[in-house]
Amino acid sequence: MLKAAYEWLDQRLDITPMWRDLADHEVPEHVNPAHHFSAFIYCFGGLTFFIVVIQILSGMFLTMYYVPDIENAWKSVDYLQNEIAFGQIVRGMHHWGASVSIVMLFLHTLRVFFTGSYKHPREFNWLIGLGLFGVMVGLGFTGYLLPWDNKAYYATKVGIEIAASVPVIGDAIATFLQGGEIVGAQTLARFFALHVFFLPAALLGLMGAHFLLIRKQGISGPL
């Protein structure tokens, strides 16, 4: 039955060439762990992508129960953790995955730098990668406030105060992040919108451009 369904779709959408183009793409020998143990350092990017996929899926589950207002935010998180089947597991995956994804992306960035993979003709992809790093940090920062507990509240206040110390534009950044003069209901709503809509859109766009350039330019060789 699955074969018949696939053939029906393939006749109309011609999907076989698309996935075969991906599956048959040759991987350079120096990034194949089966041939070189040092090739594992080239896996950091793929591992980061895998964790990001988990973050997206777990985040979609969490938004089904989370309520982004100061009266119900923590109550919804508590309900998710204690009343919903597998809720504590999914939230734990999302919570720890945020830290792991940034660590893996940092390791990937170090690998690119120390192997010289940012050099010609891959300078533009290096800039996209730096943009991805900034978006990932932004996702971690905005997501930290959402449980709306004491730790999240005061950590966010410290983060906004750091942003406010930026010369010239610091006050404007702080006002934008807070949505006003204090960390309150508007801040929570704004962080939720950034975390769920704006930053993920930027992340997906940059990742798409990143992968397209990798496919076009290939994986850089070792030094």
Contacts in CASP RR format, 6 or more apart in sequence:
PFRMAT RR
TARGET T0000
AUTHOR 0000-0000-0000
METHOD contacts of the structure
MODEL  1
MLKAAYEWLDQRLDITPMWRDLADHEVPEHVNPAHHFSAFIYCFGGLTFF
IVVIQILSGMFLTMYYVPDIENAWKSVDYLQNEIAFGQIVRGMHHWGASV
SIVMLFLHTLRVFFTGSYKHPREFNWLIGLGLFGVMVGLGFTGYLLPWDN
KAYYATKVGIEIAASVPVIGDAIATFLQGGEIVGAQTLARFFALHVFFLP
AALLGLMGAHFLLIRKQGISGPL
9 15 0 8 1.000
10 16 0 8 1.000
25 215 0 8 1.000
27 219 0 8 1.000
28 218 0 8 1.000
28 219 0 8 1.000
28 221 0 8 1.000
29 35 0 8 1.000
29 36 0 8 1.000
30 36 0 8 1.000
30 39 0 8 1.000
30 42 0 8 1.000
30 221 0 8 1.000
30 222 0 8 1.000
31 39 0 8 1.000
31 42 0 8 1.000
31 219 0 8 1.000
32 39 0 8 1.000
33 39 0 8 1.000
33 40 0 8 1.000
33 43 0 8 1.000
41 111 0 8 1.000
41 115 0 8 1.000
42 111 0 8 1.000
42 219 0 8 1.000
44 104 0 8 1.000
44 105 0 8 1.000
44 107 0 8 1.000
44 108 0 8 1.000
44 111 0 8 1.000
45 104 0 8 1.000
45 105 0 8 1.000
45 108 0 8 1.000
46 108 0 8 1.000
47 104 0 8 1.000
48 101 0 8 1.000
48 104 0 8 1.000
48 105 0 8 1.000
48 108 0 8 1.000
49 207 0 8 1.000
51 97 0 8 1.000
51 100 0 8 1.000
51 101 0 8 1.000
51 104 0 8 1.000
52 101 0 8 1.000
52 203 0 8 1.000
52 207 0 8 1.000
54 93 0 8 1.000
54 97 0 8 1.000
55 94 0 8 1.000
55 97 0 8 1.000
55 98 0 8 1.000
55 101 0 8 1.000
56 200 0 8 1.000
58 90 0 8 1.000
58 91 0 8 1.000
58 93 0 8 1.000
58 94 0 8 1.000
59 90 0 8 1.000
59 94 0 8 1.000
61 87 0 8 1.000
61 90 0 8 1.000
62 80 0 8 1.000
62 90 0 8 1.000
62 91 0 8 1.000
62 94 0 8 1.000
63 196 0 8 1.000
65 76 0 8 1.000
65 79 0 8 1.000
65 80 0 8 1.000
65 84 0 8 1.000
66 73 0 8 1.000
66 76 0 8 1.000
66 77 0 8 1.000
66 80 0 8 1.000
66 146 0 8 1.000
67 73 0 8 1.000
67 75 0 8 1.000
67 76 0 8 1.000
68 146 0 8 1.000
68 188 0 8 1.000
68 189 0 8 1.000
68 192 0 8 1.000
69 185 0 8 1.000
69 188 0 8 1.000
69 189 0 8 1.000
70 148 0 8 1.000
70 184 0 8 1.000
70 185 0 8 1.000
70 188 0 8 1.000
73 146 0 8 1.000
73 147 0 8 1.000
73 148 0 8 1.000
73 188 0 8 1.000
74 147 0 8 1.000
74 148 0 8 1.000
74 149 0 8 1.000
77 91 0 8 1.000
77 146 0 8 1.000
77 147 0 8 1.000
77 148 0 8 1.000
80 87 0 8 1.000
80 88 0 8 1.000
80 91 0 8 1.000
81 87 0 8 1.000
81 88 0 8 1.000
81 91 0 8 1.000
82 88 0 8 1.000
98 139 0 8 1.000
98 140 0 8 1.000
98 143 0 8 1.000
101 136 0 8 1.000
102 136 0 8 1.000
102 137 0 8 1.000
102 140 0 8 1.000
105 132 0 8 1.000
105 133 0 8 1.000
105 136 0 8 1.000
106 133 0 8 1.000
109 129 0 8 1.000
109 130 0 8 1.000
109 133 0 8 1.000
111 117 0 8 1.000
112 118 0 8 1.000
112 126 0 8 1.000
115 220 0 8 1.000
115 221 0 8 1.000
115 222 0 8 1.000
115 223 0 8 1.000
116 220 0 8 1.000
116 223 0 8 1.000
117 126 0 8 1.000
117 220 0 8 1.000
117 221 0 8 1.000
118 125 0 8 1.000
118 126 0 8 1.000
119 220 0 8 1.000
121 217 0 8 1.000
122 213 0 8 1.000
122 217 0 8 1.000
122 220 0 8 1.000
124 213 0 8 1.000
125 210 0 8 1.000
125 213 0 8 1.000
125 214 0 8 1.000
125 217 0 8 1.000
128 206 0 8 1.000
128 209 0 8 1.000
128 210 0 8 1.000
128 213 0 8 1.000
129 206 0 8 1.000
129 210 0 8 1.000
131 206 0 8 1.000
132 203 0 8 1.000
132 206 0 8 1.000
132 207 0 8 1.000
132 210 0 8 1.000
135 199 0 8 1.000
135 202 0 8 1.000
135 203 0 8 1.000
135 206 0 8 1.000
136 203 0 8 1.000
138 194 0 8 1.000
138 199 0 8 1.000
139 195 0 8 1.000
139 199 0 8 1.000
139 200 0 8 1.000
139 203 0 8 1.000
140 195 0 8 1.000
141 156 0 8 1.000
141 159 0 8 1.000
142 191 0 8 1.000
142 192 0 8 1.000
142 194 0 8 1.000
142 195 0 8 1.000
142 199 0 8 1.000
143 191 0 8 1.000
143 195 0 8 1.000
144 152 0 8 1.000
144 155 0 8 1.000
144 156 0 8 1.000
145 152 0 8 1.000
145 153 0 8 1.000
145 155 0 8 1.000
145 156 0 8 1.000
145 187 0 8 1.000
145 188 0 8 1.000
145 191 0 8 1.000
146 152 0 8 1.000
146 188 0 8 1.000
146 191 0 8 1.000
146 192 0 8 1.000
146 195 0 8 1.000
148 188 0 8 1.000
153 183 0 8 1.000
156 183 0 8 1.000
156 187 0 8 1.000
156 191 0 8 1.000
157 183 0 8 1.000
160 174 0 8 1.000
160 177 0 8 1.000
160 178 0 8 1.000
160 183 0 8 1.000
161 174 0 8 1.000
163 170 0 8 1.000
163 173 0 8 1.000
163 174 0 8 1.000
163 177 0 8 1.000
164 170 0 8 1.000
164 171 0 8 1.000
164 173 0 8 1.000
164 174 0 8 1.000
166 173 0 8 1.000
175 181 0 8 1.000
177 187 0 8 1.000
177 190 0 8 1.000
177 191 0 8 1.000
178 184 0 8 1.000
178 186 0 8 1.000
178 187 0 8 1.000
178 190 0 8 1.000
179 186 0 8 1.000
179 187 0 8 1.000
179 190 0 8 1.000
180 186 0 8 1.000
180 187 0 8 1.000
END
